Amino acid sequence: MAMQEAMASGLPCIVTTNVGCTLRDGIEGFSIPVGDVDALKDCILRLYRDIELRRAMGLVARARAEQFNWQEYGRRLALMYRKIISGELESATDILDMTEL
């Protein structure tokens, strides 16, 4: 939850690729390979040095975090069930694609 809370606070985040999260690389922050210290250093320095990038990513992060609330979750879940029942979704991949924003 720390990443979601940081995004909700308007902060860009740096996460590793093995973290299941809503962050989109290069949009709300950065997603780097596990154990890549150089990538982590580069991302930290980039956000530290580029105030406008940091501010822009933070604003987008806040807006993205606001999309993940219980009301929106319920709406998406109901839509997914409707599509499953109506036959619009044909495979598990379709369901996974639908969960992406």
Summary of the structure (lengths in Angstrom):
residues: 101
radius of gyration: 16.3
end to end distance: 18.4
largest distance: 51.1
contacts: 248
relative contact order: 0.14
helix: 60%
strand: 9%
